[in-house]
Amino acid sequence: MKTPGSSPAGAQRRAWRNALSCGAAALLLTACGGGYDEITLPVIDDNTLPASATASVAAFNSYVGQLPEDDTREPVVLGMALPPISDEDEPASIR
């Protein structure tokens, strides 16, 4: 009596079926796998003064100090904001 899949052709079919099943499982695991949050750096708009830079003299100096040194870039737009002043802090050098 013959059992299903006992012929050499049946064994070859089983091998192909197993290979396809493993490949499909690998694709599914790869597609669903990611699961990590990509770290993105905040975008700094160099042309607009952020509100946090006017909170204190130190914050303003820190903001101005992190701007790239480049003579060809556009100036920072202050709008109606004025750089903060302090009668108590010592003068600080910027770069």
The first five atom37 places (N, CA, C, CB, O) and aatype in JSON, in Angstrom:
{
  "aatype": [12, 11, 16, 14, 7, 15, 15, 14, 0, 7, 0, 5, 1, 1, 0, 17, 1, 2, 0, 10, 15, 4, 7, 0, 0, 0, 10, 10, 10, 16, 0, 4, 7, 7, 7, 18, 3, 6, 9, 16, 10, 14, 19, 9, 3, 3, 2, 16, 10, 14, 0, 15, 0, 16, 0, 15, 19, 0, 0, 13, 2, 15, 18, 19, 7, 5, 10, 14, 6, 3, 3, 16, 1, 6, 14, 19, 19, 10, 7, 12, 0, 10, 14, 14, 9, 15, 3, 6, 3, 6, 14, 0, 15, 9, 1],
  "atom_mask": [
    [1, 1, 1, 1, 1],
    [1, 1, 1, 1, 1],
    [1, 1, 1, 1, 1],
    [1, 1, 1, 1, 1],
    [1, 1, 1, 0, 1],
    [1, 1, 1, 1, 1],
    [1, 1, 1, 1, 1],
    [1, 1, 1, 1, 1],
    [1, 1, 1, 1, 1],
    [1, 1, 1, 0, 1],
    [1, 1, 1, 1, 1],
    [1, 1, 1, 1, 1],
    [1, 1, 1, 1, 1],
    [1, 1, 1, 1, 1],
    [1, 1, 1, 1, 1],
    [1, 1, 1, 1, 1],
    [1, 1, 1, 1, 1],
    [1, 1, 1, 1, 1],
    [1, 1, 1, 1, 1],
    [1, 1, 1, 1, 1],
    [1, 1, 1, 1, 1],
    [1, 1, 1, 1, 1],
    [1, 1, 1, 0, 1],
    [1, 1, 1, 1, 1],
    [1, 1, 1, 1, 1],
    [1, 1, 1, 1, 1],
    [1, 1, 1, 1, 1],
    [1, 1, 1, 1, 1],
    [1, 1, 1, 1, 1],
    [1, 1, 1, 1, 1],
    [1, 1, 1, 1, 1],
    [1, 1, 1, 1, 1],
    [1, 1, 1, 0, 1],
    [1, 1, 1, 0, 1],
    [1, 1, 1, 0, 1],
    [1, 1, 1, 1, 1],
    [1, 1, 1, 1, 1],
    [1, 1, 1, 1, 1],
    [1, 1, 1, 1, 1],
    [1, 1, 1, 1, 1],
    [1, 1, 1, 1, 1],
    [1, 1, 1, 1, 1],
    [1, 1, 1, 1, 1],
    [1, 1, 1, 1, 1],
    [1, 1, 1, 1, 1],
    [1, 1, 1, 1, 1],
    [1, 1, 1, 1, 1],
    [1, 1, 1, 1, 1],
    [1, 1, 1, 1, 1],
    [1, 1, 1, 1, 1],
    [1, 1, 1, 1, 1],
    [1, 1, 1, 1, 1],
    [1, 1, 1, 1, 1],
    [1, 1, 1, 1, 1],
    [1, 1, 1, 1, 1],
    [1, 1, 1, 1, 1],
    [1, 1, 1, 1, 1],
    [1, 1, 1, 1, 1],
    [1, 1, 1, 1, 1],
    [1, 1, 1, 1, 1],
    [1, 1, 1, 1, 1],
    [1, 1, 1, 1, 1],
    [1, 1, 1, 1, 1],
    [1, 1, 1, 1, 1],
    [1, 1, 1, 0, 1],
    [1, 1, 1, 1, 1],
    [1, 1, 1, 1, 1],
    [1, 1, 1, 1, 1],
    [1, 1, 1, 1, 1],
    [1, 1, 1, 1, 1],
    [1, 1, 1, 1, 1],
    [1, 1, 1, 1, 1],
    [1, 1, 1, 1, 1],
    [1, 1, 1, 1, 1],
    [1, 1, 1, 1, 1],
    [1, 1, 1, 1, 1],
    [1, 1, 1, 1, 1],
    [1, 1, 1, 1, 1],
    [1, 1, 1, 0, 1],
    [1, 1, 1, 1, 1],
    [1, 1, 1, 1, 1],
    [1, 1, 1, 1, 1],
    [1, 1, 1, 1, 1],
    [1, 1, 1, 1, 1],
    [1, 1, 1, 1, 1],
    [1, 1, 1, 1, 1],
    [1, 1, 1, 1, 1],
    [1, 1, 1, 1, 1],
    [1, 1, 1, 1, 1],
    [1, 1, 1, 1, 1],
    [1, 1, 1, 1, 1],
    [1, 1, 1, 1, 1],
    [1, 1, 1, 1, 1],
    [1, 1, 1, 1, 1],
    [1, 1, 1, 1, 1]
  ],
  "atom_positions": [
    [[0.83, -1.17, 0.0], [0.0, 0.0, 0.0], [0.89, 1.25, 0.0], [-0.95, -0.01, 1.21], [1.88, 1.33, 0.72]],
    [[0.5, 2.18, -0.82], [1.26, 3.43, -0.92], [0.7, 4.45, 0.04], [1.25, 3.98, -2.36], [-0.52, 4.57, 0.19]],
    [[1.58, 5.18, 0.7], [1.13, 6.28, 1.55], [1.34, 7.58, 0.77], [1.91, 6.31, 2.92], [2.27, 7.67, -0.03]],
    [[0.49, 8.57, 1.0], [0.63, 9.82, 0.26], [1.97, 10.48, 0.57], [-0.53, 10.78, 0.6], [2.4, 10.56, 1.72]],
    [[2.61, 10.93, -0.47], [3.88, 11.65, -0.31], [5.06, 10.74, -0.1], [0.0, 0.0, 0.0], [6.13, 11.23, 0.28]],
    [[4.94, 9.43, -0.33], [6.08, 8.55, -0.12], [6.95, 8.41, -1.35], [5.6, 7.2, 0.31], [8.03, 7.82, -1.27]],
    [[6.52, 8.94, -2.48], [7.32, 8.84, -3.71], [8.4, 9.92, -3.7], [6.42, 8.98, -4.96], [8.3, 10.89, -2.94]],
    [[9.42, 9.76, -4.53], [10.45, 10.79, -4.62], [9.89, 12.15, -5.04], [11.52, 10.37, -5.59], [10.38, 13.19, -4.59]],
    [[8.88, 12.16, -5.88], [8.27, 13.42, -6.3], [7.56, 14.08, -5.11], [7.27, 13.19, -7.46], [7.58, 15.3, -4.98]],
    [[6.93, 13.26, -4.25], [6.25, 13.8, -3.06], [7.25, 14.38, -2.07], [0.0, 0.0, 0.0], [6.98, 15.4, -1.44]],
    [[8.41, 13.75, -1.94], [9.45, 14.27, -1.04], [9.98, 15.6, -1.55], [10.61, 13.25, -0.91], [10.27, 16.52, -0.77]],
    [[10.1, 15.68, -2.87], [10.58, 16.93, -3.45], [9.55, 18.04, -3.24], [10.89, 16.75, -4.96], [9.91, 19.19, -2.97]],
    [[8.26, 17.69, -3.37], [7.22, 18.69, -3.12], [7.24, 19.17, -1.67], [5.84, 18.11, -3.46], [7.1, 20.36, -1.4]],
    [[7.43, 18.23, -0.75], [7.49, 18.6, 0.68], [8.69, 19.52, 0.94], [7.6, 17.32, 1.57], [8.58, 20.47, 1.71]],
    [[9.81, 19.22, 0.3], [11.0, 20.05, 0.48], [10.75, 21.48, -0.02], [12.21, 19.43, -0.26], [11.12, 22.45, 0.63]],
    [[10.1, 21.58, -1.19], [9.77, 22.9, -1.73], [8.78, 23.62, -0.83], [9.21, 22.78, -3.14], [8.91, 24.82, -0.58]],
    [[7.77, 22.88, -0.36], [6.77, 23.48, 0.53], [7.43, 24.0, 1.81], [5.67, 22.47, 0.87], [7.1, 25.09, 2.28]],
    [[8.34, 23.21, 2.39], [9.06, 23.64, 3.6], [9.91, 24.88, 3.32], [9.94, 22.5, 4.14], [9.95, 25.81, 4.12]],
    [[10.6, 24.87, 2.18], [11.45, 26.01, 1.83], [10.6, 27.27, 1.63], [12.26, 25.71, 0.55], [10.98, 28.34, 2.1]],
    [[9.48, 27.14, 0.95], [8.6, 28.3, 0.74], [8.01, 28.78, 2.06], [7.48, 27.95, -0.24], [7.88, 29.99, 2.28]],
    [[7.64, 27.86, 2.93], [7.09, 28.23, 4.24], [8.13, 28.98, 5.06], [6.61, 26.98, 5.0], [7.82, 30.0, 5.69]],
    [[9.36, 28.48, 5.05], [10.43, 29.17, 5.8], [10.7, 30.55, 5.21], [11.73, 28.33, 5.79], [10.89, 31.52, 5.95]],
    [[10.71, 30.65, 3.89], [10.93, 31.95, 3.24], [9.82, 32.94, 3.55], [0.0, 0.0, 0.0], [10.07, 34.11, 3.81]],
    [[8.56, 32.45, 3.52], [7.43, 33.33, 3.83], [7.49, 33.77, 5.29], [6.1, 32.62, 3.54], [7.22, 34.93, 5.59]],
    [[7.84, 32.86, 6.18], [7.95, 33.22, 7.6], [9.06, 34.26, 7.81], [8.23, 31.97, 8.47], [8.89, 35.2, 8.58]],
    [[10.18, 34.08, 7.12], [11.28, 35.05, 7.24], [10.86, 36.42, 6.72], [12.51, 34.55, 6.47], [11.19, 37.44, 7.33]],
    [[10.13, 36.45, 5.61], [9.66, 37.73, 5.08], [8.69, 38.41, 6.04], [8.99, 37.53, 3.72], [8.78, 39.62, 6.26]],
    [[7.79, 37.64, 6.6], [6.83, 38.22, 7.55], [7.52, 38.76, 8.79], [5.78, 37.19, 7.94], [7.19, 39.84, 9.27]],
    [[8.48, 38.01, 9.31], [9.19, 38.47, 10.5], [10.03, 39.7, 10.2], [10.08, 37.37, 11.07], [10.14, 40.6, 11.04]],
    [[10.6, 39.75, 9.03], [11.41, 40.92, 8.65], [10.52, 42.14, 8.46], [12.2, 40.63, 7.36], [10.87, 43.24, 8.89]],
    [[9.39, 41.96, 7.83], [8.49, 43.08, 7.57], [7.89, 43.63, 8.86], [7.38, 42.66, 6.62], [7.7, 44.84, 8.99]],
    [[7.6, 42.77, 9.78], [6.97, 43.21, 11.03], [8.0, 43.55, 12.1], [6.03, 42.15, 11.55], [7.66, 44.14, 13.12]],
    [[9.23, 43.18, 11.87], [10.25, 43.26, 12.9], [10.6, 44.62, 13.4], [0.0, 0.0, 0.0], [10.48, 44.85, 14.61]],
    [[11.03, 45.55, 12.58], [11.49, 46.88, 12.96], [11.42, 47.18, 14.43], [0.0, 0.0, 0.0], [12.39, 46.96, 15.15]],
    [[10.33, 47.68, 14.89], [10.06, 47.88, 16.3], [11.0, 48.83, 17.02], [0.0, 0.0, 0.0], [10.94, 48.87, 18.25]],
    [[11.83, 49.58, 16.37], [12.68, 50.52, 17.07], [12.31, 51.93, 16.61], [14.19, 50.22, 16.81], [11.89, 52.14, 15.47]],
    [[12.48, 52.86, 17.5], [12.21, 54.25, 17.15], [13.49, 54.88, 16.63], [11.66, 55.04, 18.38], [14.54, 54.83, 17.28]],
    [[13.39, 55.45, 15.47], [14.55, 56.1, 14.9], [14.76, 57.43, 15.62], [14.37, 56.31, 13.38], [13.82, 58.2, 15.8]],
    [[15.97, 57.67, 16.02], [16.28, 58.9, 16.74], [16.44, 60.02, 15.71], [17.58, 58.75, 17.61], [17.25, 59.93, 14.79]],
    [[15.66, 61.06, 15.88], [15.77, 62.21, 14.99], [16.19, 63.42, 15.79], [14.44, 62.47, 14.26], [15.7, 63.67, 16.89]],
    [[17.09, 64.16, 15.23], [17.55, 65.38, 15.87], [16.58, 66.51, 15.55], [18.98, 65.74, 15.42], [16.03, 66.57, 14.45]],
    [[16.39, 67.4, 16.5], [15.48, 68.51, 16.21], [16.06, 69.42, 15.13], [15.19, 69.32, 17.48], [17.27, 69.66, 15.08]],
    [[15.19, 69.9, 14.28], [15.62, 70.8, 13.22], [15.72, 72.21, 13.78], [14.65, 70.74, 12.0], [14.78, 72.71, 14.39]],
    [[16.85, 72.82, 13.57], [17.06, 74.18, 14.06], [16.88, 75.13, 12.89], [18.47, 74.35, 14.72], [17.61, 75.06, 11.91]],
    [[15.89, 76.01, 13.0], [15.69, 77.02, 11.97], [16.61, 78.18, 12.31], [14.17, 77.48, 11.89], [16.34, 78.95, 13.23]],
    [[17.69, 78.29, 11.56], [18.71, 79.29, 11.86], [18.28, 80.72, 11.56], [19.95, 78.99, 11.1], [18.94, 81.66, 11.99]],
    [[17.19, 80.89, 10.85], [16.8, 82.24, 10.45], [15.8, 82.88, 11.4], [16.23, 82.22, 9.08], [15.5, 84.06, 11.25]],
    [[15.26, 82.14, 12.36], [14.27, 82.69, 13.27], [14.74, 82.5, 14.7], [12.9, 82.03, 13.06], [15.17, 81.41, 15.08]],
    [[14.65, 83.53, 15.48], [15.05, 83.47, 16.88], [13.98, 82.72, 17.68], [15.28, 84.89, 17.46], [12.83, 83.15, 17.69]],
    [[14.33, 81.59, 18.35], [13.32, 80.89, 19.13], [12.98, 81.65, 20.41], [13.81, 79.47, 19.48], [13.81, 82.4, 20.93]],
    [[11.78, 81.46, 20.9], [11.34, 82.16, 22.11], [12.2, 81.78, 23.31], [9.87, 81.85, 22.4], [12.42, 82.6, 24.2]],
    [[12.7, 80.55, 23.35], [13.51, 80.11, 24.49], [14.83, 80.88, 24.57], [13.79, 78.62, 24.4], [15.43, 80.95, 25.65]],
    [[15.29, 81.44, 23.46], [16.55, 82.18, 23.47], [16.43, 83.52, 24.16], [17.04, 82.38, 22.05], [17.44, 84.1, 24.56]],
    [[15.22, 84.03, 24.31], [15.04, 85.32, 24.96], [14.66, 85.18, 26.44], [13.97, 86.12, 24.24], [14.32, 86.17, 27.08]],
    [[14.72, 83.97, 26.97], [14.35, 83.73, 28.37], [15.35, 84.34, 29.34], [14.22, 82.25, 28.63], [14.96, 84.83, 30.4]],
    [[16.62, 84.31, 28.99], [17.65, 84.88, 29.86], [18.88, 85.21, 29.03], [18.01, 83.89, 31.01], [18.98, 84.84, 27.86]],
    [[19.8, 85.93, 29.65], [21.04, 86.27, 28.95], [21.82, 85.01, 28.63], [21.89, 87.24, 29.8], [22.39, 84.88, 27.55]],
    [[21.86, 84.06, 29.58], [22.59, 82.81, 29.36], [21.97, 82.01, 28.21], [22.6, 81.96, 30.64], [22.7, 81.44, 27.39]],
    [[20.64, 81.97, 28.13], [19.97, 81.25, 27.05], [20.27, 81.9, 25.7], [18.45, 81.2, 27.29], [20.49, 81.21, 24.71]],
    [[20.27, 83.23, 25.67], [20.58, 83.94, 24.43], [22.02, 83.67, 24.0], [20.34, 85.45, 24.61], [22.28, 83.42, 22.82]],
    [[22.95, 83.74, 24.95], [24.35, 83.47, 24.63], [24.55, 82.04, 24.15], [25.24, 83.75, 25.86], [25.34, 81.78, 23.25]],
    [[23.82, 81.11, 24.77], [23.91, 79.71, 24.36], [23.4, 79.54, 22.94], [23.12, 78.82, 25.34], [24.01, 78.83, 22.14]],
    [[22.29, 80.17, 22.61], [21.73, 80.07, 21.25], [22.68, 80.67, 20.23], [20.36, 80.78, 21.18], [22.97, 80.05, 19.21]],
    [[23.17, 81.85, 20.5], [24.07, 82.52, 19.56], [25.37, 81.74, 19.43], [24.36, 83.98, 20.01], [25.96, 81.67, 18.35]],
    [[25.83, 81.14, 20.53], [27.07, 80.37, 20.51], [26.98, 79.1, 19.67], [0.0, 0.0, 0.0], [27.99, 78.64, 19.14]],
    [[25.78, 78.52, 19.55], [25.64, 77.29, 18.77], [25.4, 77.54, 17.28], [24.51, 76.46, 19.32], [25.39, 76.59, 16.5]],
    [[25.2, 78.77, 16.87], [25.01, 79.07, 15.45], [26.31, 78.82, 14.69], [24.54, 80.54, 15.26], [27.38, 79.12, 15.2]],
    [[26.22, 78.27, 13.49], [27.45, 78.01, 12.71], [28.1, 79.32, 12.27], [27.14, 77.14, 11.48], [27.43, 80.31, 11.98]],
    [[29.41, 79.29, 12.22], [30.15, 80.45, 11.74], [30.16, 80.41, 10.22], [31.6, 80.49, 12.32], [30.84, 79.58, 9.62]],
    [[29.41, 81.32, 9.61], [29.31, 81.33, 8.16], [28.93, 82.75, 7.72], [28.26, 80.29, 7.65], [27.87, 83.26, 8.08]],
    [[29.8, 83.37, 6.96], [29.56, 84.75, 6.51], [28.56, 84.82, 5.36], [30.86, 85.39, 6.09], [28.09, 85.91, 5.03]],
    [[28.22, 83.69, 4.75], [27.34, 83.72, 3.59], [25.89, 83.41, 3.92], [27.83, 82.74, 2.57], [25.03, 83.52, 3.04]],
    [[25.59, 83.04, 5.15], [24.2, 82.68, 5.5], [23.38, 83.92, 5.83], [24.18, 81.71, 6.7], [23.92, 84.99, 6.09]],
    [[22.08, 83.74, 5.81], [21.15, 84.84, 6.1], [21.21, 85.19, 7.59], [19.71, 84.46, 5.69], [21.45, 84.31, 8.42]],
    [[21.01, 86.45, 7.95], [21.02, 86.83, 9.37], [19.78, 86.3, 10.09], [21.09, 88.36, 9.51], [18.76, 86.01, 9.47]],
    [[19.9, 86.17, 11.39], [18.78, 85.7, 12.22], [17.74, 86.81, 12.3], [19.27, 85.27, 13.65], [18.07, 87.96, 12.57]],
    [[16.48, 86.44, 12.08], [15.39, 87.4, 12.12], [14.94, 87.54, 13.58], [14.21, 86.96, 11.2], [14.47, 86.58, 14.19]],
    [[15.08, 88.74, 14.12], [14.67, 88.97, 15.51], [13.2, 89.35, 15.62], [15.52, 90.07, 16.12], [12.58, 89.13, 16.66]],
    [[12.65, 89.9, 14.57], [11.26, 90.33, 14.62], [11.11, 91.41, 15.69], [0.0, 0.0, 0.0], [11.86, 92.38, 15.7]],
    [[10.14, 91.24, 16.57], [9.91, 92.21, 17.65], [10.67, 91.83, 18.92], [8.41, 92.32, 17.95], [10.6, 92.56, 19.91]],
    [[11.39, 90.71, 18.9], [12.12, 90.26, 20.09], [13.38, 91.09, 20.29], [12.49, 88.77, 19.98], [14.08, 91.44, 19.33]],
    [[13.65, 91.39, 21.53], [14.88, 92.08, 21.88], [15.77, 91.13, 22.67], [14.59, 93.38, 22.69], [15.26, 90.36, 23.49]],
    [[17.06, 91.16, 22.44], [17.94, 90.31, 23.25], [17.8, 90.68, 24.73], [19.42, 90.45, 22.8], [17.69, 91.86, 25.06]],
    [[17.79, 89.7, 25.61], [17.61, 89.99, 27.03], [18.82, 90.73, 27.6], [17.37, 88.7, 27.82], [19.94, 90.57, 27.12]],
    [[18.57, 91.53, 28.62], [19.65, 92.24, 29.31], [19.55, 91.95, 30.79], [19.57, 93.78, 29.04], [18.49, 91.58, 31.3]],
    [[20.66, 92.1, 31.47], [20.68, 91.88, 32.91], [21.6, 92.91, 33.55], [21.14, 90.43, 33.24], [22.7, 93.15, 33.07]],
    [[21.13, 93.5, 34.64], [21.96, 94.45, 35.36], [22.84, 93.76, 36.39], [21.09, 95.5, 36.04], [23.74, 94.37, 36.96]],
    [[22.57, 92.47, 36.63], [23.28, 91.74, 37.67], [24.36, 90.81, 37.12], [22.31, 90.94, 38.48], [25.37, 90.58, 37.78]],
    [[24.16, 90.27, 35.91], [25.12, 89.32, 35.34], [26.34, 90.06, 34.83], [24.48, 88.5, 34.21], [26.27, 91.19, 34.37]],
    [[27.48, 89.37, 34.94], [28.72, 89.91, 34.38], [28.67, 89.77, 32.86], [29.98, 89.17, 34.98], [28.03, 88.84, 32.35]],
    [[29.32, 90.66, 32.14], [29.36, 90.51, 30.68], [30.01, 89.18, 30.3], [30.13, 91.69, 30.03], [31.01, 88.76, 30.89]],
    [[29.44, 88.52, 29.31], [29.96, 87.24, 28.85], [30.42, 87.39, 27.41], [28.89, 86.12, 28.98], [29.81, 88.11, 26.62]],
    [[31.5, 86.71, 27.1], [31.97, 86.76, 25.72], [31.27, 85.67, 24.92], [33.53, 86.59, 25.64], [31.0, 84.58, 25.42]],
    [[30.99, 85.98, 23.68], [30.37, 85.01, 22.79], [31.45, 84.59, 21.8], [29.1, 85.62, 22.05], [31.88, 85.39, 20.95]],
    [[31.89, 83.36, 21.9], [32.97, 82.79, 21.08], [34.17, 83.64, 21.15], [32.54, 82.62, 19.65], [35.19, 83.33, 20.53]]
  ]
}
